[in-house]
């Protein structure tokens, strides 16, 4: 079972003879560049997702060795991923590149999350198929159903992703938490001294 974007990444991997993880990172970074052109903010989550996604998929594919097992995992994985998208977006730390692209088109068209996501997934699936990526029954189910599942989850939480004010990198809008290392070390030293005295 593969998501539409996974099929596209496989096609890129096969065409340019690079690993899946590298292909995924390249596609994510290119999508981030497109999002940035449409003034979609780039946050920590955006960058982390771009770097880690492909390599995490490589690892988890080893845990799903058969088609029968993957079909059993399909509904649970889709629900977990959709809920994860909600929490990632509501955190305000930036969207994944695909969610950012979805938000771009939603703002441009005013259409529902479900319709935008499904159209996006169909496009990735078609391109992936043309490039030699895997398209199976799971891909079709996720392509035509995941967008509406995501729409349902957003409605369940009464959430509008276009209204989230994300913190983003650059422009002084994001302040990362800082740790006073010297005070931390002084505190640990005092605790250590008291322990010795006792």
matplotlib code that plots the C-alpha trace (Angstrom):
import matplotlib.pyplot as plt

x = [0.0, 1.4, 0.2, 0.0, 3.1, 4.9, 4.2, 5.5, 8.7, 9.2, 8.9, 11.5, 13.8, 13.5, 14.0, 17.0, 18.5, 18.6, 17.3, 13.7, 14.7, 16.7, 13.9, 11.4, 13.6, 14.1, 10.4, 9.6, 12.1, 10.8, 7.3, 8.4, 9.9, 6.6, 4.7, 7.2, 6.4, 2.8, 3.7, 3.0, 5.1, 8.0, 8.4, 10.5, 7.9, 8.1, 11.9, 11.9, 9.2, 11.1, 14.3, 12.9, 9.8, 11.5, 14.0, 11.3, 9.2, 12.3, 12.4, 8.7, 8.4, 10.5, 7.7, 5.0, 6.3, 3.0, 0.1, -2.4, -0.8, -0.6, -4.3, -5.0, -2.8, -4.3, -7.3, -5.4, -2.5, -4.7, -6.6, -3.3, -1.7, -4.8, -4.9, -1.2, -1.7, -4.3, -1.9, 1.0, -1.0, -2.7, 0.7, 1.4, 5.0, 4.6, 2.9, 4.4, 5.1, 2.1, -0.2, 1.2, 0.5, -3.0, -3.5, -2.1, -4.8, -7.5, -6.8, -6.7, -9.9, -11.9, -12.7, -12.9, -9.9, -11.2, -11.5, -8.2, -6.3, -8.0, -7.1, -3.5, -3.2, -4.7, -2.0, 0.8, -0.5, -0.8, 2.7, 4.1, 2.5, 3.9, 7.4, 7.1, 6.0, 3.9, 0.1, -2.1, -5.5, -4.2, -3.0, -6.4, -8.2, -6.0, -6.0, -9.7, -10.5, -7.8, -8.7, -12.2, -11.0, -8.8, -11.8, -13.8, -11.1, -10.8, -14.6, -14.6, -12.2, -14.0, -10.7, -9.9, -6.3, -6.3, -6.8, -3.8, -1.1, 2.1, 5.3, 7.9, 11.6, 13.0, 11.6, 12.1, 8.7, 10.0, 11.8, 13.3, 13.4, 16.8, 18.4, 20.6, 23.4, 25.5, 22.6, 21.8, 25.4, 25.5, 22.3, 23.7, 26.9, 25.1, 23.0, 26.2, 28.0, 25.0, 25.0, 28.7, 28.3, 25.4]
y = [0.0, 3.4, 7.0, 8.9, 11.0, 7.8, 6.5, 9.8, 9.6, 6.0, 7.2, 10.0, 7.4, 5.0, 7.7, 9.3, 6.2, 7.7, 6.3, 6.7, 8.8, 11.2, 11.4, 12.2, 14.9, 16.5, 16.5, 17.9, 20.8, 21.6, 21.7, 24.0, 26.3, 26.4, 27.1, 29.9, 31.6, 31.7, 33.1, 29.9, 30.2, 27.8, 26.5, 24.0, 21.3, 22.0, 21.5, 18.4, 16.7, 17.3, 15.8, 12.8, 11.6, 9.6, 7.8, 7.0, 5.4, 3.3, 2.0, 1.3, -0.5, -3.3, -3.8, -4.4, -7.5, -8.7, -7.2, -8.8, -7.2, -3.8, -3.9, -4.5, -1.6, 0.7, 2.1, 2.5, 4.1, 6.6, 7.6, 8.0, 10.0, 12.2, 12.9, 13.6, 16.2, 17.9, 18.1, 19.1, 22.0, 23.2, 23.4, 26.5, 25.4, 25.1, 22.6, 19.7, 20.6, 18.7, 20.2, 23.6, 23.0, 22.0, 25.2, 27.3, 25.8, 26.1, 29.8, 30.3, 28.4, 28.4, 24.7, 22.1, 20.4, 17.1, 18.2, 19.9, 17.0, 14.5, 16.5, 16.9, 13.1, 12.2, 14.4, 12.8, 9.3, 9.9, 11.4, 8.6, 5.9, 7.5, 7.5, 3.9, 4.2, 1.6, 2.1, -0.6, -0.9, 0.8, 3.8, 4.2, 3.9, 6.5, 8.8, 9.0, 8.7, 10.3, 13.9, 13.3, 11.5, 14.5, 16.8, 14.7, 15.0, 18.7, 19.1, 16.8, 19.2, 22.3, 23.3, 25.6, 25.2, 28.4, 30.4, 29.1, 31.8, 29.8, 30.7, 30.6, 30.8, 34.3, 37.8, 37.5, 35.8, 32.6, 32.6, 29.3, 28.4, 29.1, 27.3, 29.2, 26.7, 28.4, 28.5, 24.9, 23.8, 25.9, 24.3, 20.8, 21.7, 22.8, 19.6, 17.6, 19.5, 19.0, 15.3, 15.0, 16.9, 14.6]
z = [0.0, -0.9, -0.7, -3.9, -2.9, -2.1, -5.7, -7.1, -5.0, -6.2, -9.7, -9.1, -7.4, -10.4, -13.0, -11.5, -9.8, -6.3, -3.0, -2.0, 1.0, -1.2, -3.8, -1.1, 0.4, -3.1, -3.8, -0.4, -0.7, -4.2, -2.8, 0.0, -2.6, -4.4, -1.2, -0.3, -3.7, -2.6, 0.8, 2.7, 5.9, 6.5, 10.0, 12.0, 11.3, 7.5, 7.4, 9.8, 7.8, 4.5, 5.9, 7.9, 5.9, 3.2, 5.5, 8.0, 5.2, 4.2, 7.8, 8.3, 4.9, 6.5, 9.1, 6.4, 4.5, 2.8, 1.0, 3.4, 6.4, 4.6, 3.9, 7.5, 8.5, 5.9, 7.8, 11.1, 9.3, 7.5, 10.7, 12.6, 9.8, 9.3, 13.1, 13.0, 10.2, 12.5, 15.5, 13.3, 11.7, 14.9, 16.7, 14.6, 14.0, 10.2, 7.9, 6.0, 2.4, 1.1, 3.7, 2.8, -0.9, 0.1, 2.0, -0.9, -3.3, -0.6, -0.2, -4.0, -4.8, -1.5, -2.0, 0.8, 2.2, 1.0, -2.6, -2.7, -1.1, -3.4, -6.5, -5.2, -4.6, -8.0, -9.6, -7.7, -8.3, -12.1, -12.3, -10.1, -12.4, -15.5, -13.9, -12.9, -9.2, -7.5, -7.8, -6.1, -4.5, -1.4, -3.4, -5.0, -1.7, -0.1, -3.2, -3.4, 0.3, 2.4, 1.6, 2.8, 5.9, 6.6, 6.0, 8.5, 11.1, 10.7, 11.0, 14.0, 15.8, 14.3, 12.7, 9.8, 8.7, 6.7, 9.9, 11.8, 12.4, 12.1, 13.7, 11.0, 10.3, 9.4, 10.0, 13.7, 14.1, 15.8, 19.1, 19.9, 23.6, 25.2, 28.1, 30.6, 30.6, 33.4, 35.8, 35.0, 35.8, 39.0, 40.2, 39.5, 41.2, 44.4, 44.4, 44.1, 46.9, 49.3, 48.5, 49.4, 52.6, 53.7]

ax = plt.figure().add_subplot(projection="3d")
ax.plot(x, y, z, "-o")
ax.set_aspect("equal")
plt.show()
